[in-house]
């Protein structure tokens, strides 16, 4: 999901073996790509927290009432 992964993941059609293979080949052969994803992953993960999730759920429930 683009809204979750943003720039911290390679995107491909999970139903396409050709796209999966291409993504895997890129990860194996492209050191700069591996480095970029390794740095982007923790930065993207920091955008999510239990507190923010709980706040979002509470806000949704409050607005539904």
NORFENGI-V640611 format. One record per backbone hydrogen bond with DSSP energy under -1.0 kcal/mol. CO is the residue of the C=O (numbers start at 1). NH is the residue of the N-H. E is the energy in kcal/mol with one decimal. If there is no record, write none. Layout:
[[CO	NH	E] [CO	NH	E]]
//
This chain:
[[1	4	-1.1] [1	5	-3.0] [2	6	-2.0] [5	8	-2.6] [13	16	-2.0] [16	20	-2.3] [17	21	-2.6] [18	22	-2.3] [19	23	-2.4] [20	24	-2.4] [21	25	-2.5] [22	26	-2.3] [23	27	-2.2] [24	28	-2.0] [25	29	-2.5] [26	30	-2.3] [30	34	-2.1] [31	35	-2.4] [32	36	-2.6] [33	37	-2.7] [34	38	-2.4] [35	39	-1.8] [36	40	-2.5] [37	41	-2.4] [39	43	-1.1] [40	44	-2.7] [41	45	-2.7] [42	46	-1.6] [44	47	-1.6] [45	48	-1.7] [49	53	-2.0] [50	54	-2.9] [51	55	-2.5] [52	56	-2.3] [53	57	-2.4] [54	58	-2.7] [55	59	-2.7] [56	60	-2.2] [57	61	-2.7] [58	62	-2.8] [59	63	-2.2] [60	64	-1.3] [61	65	-1.0]]
//
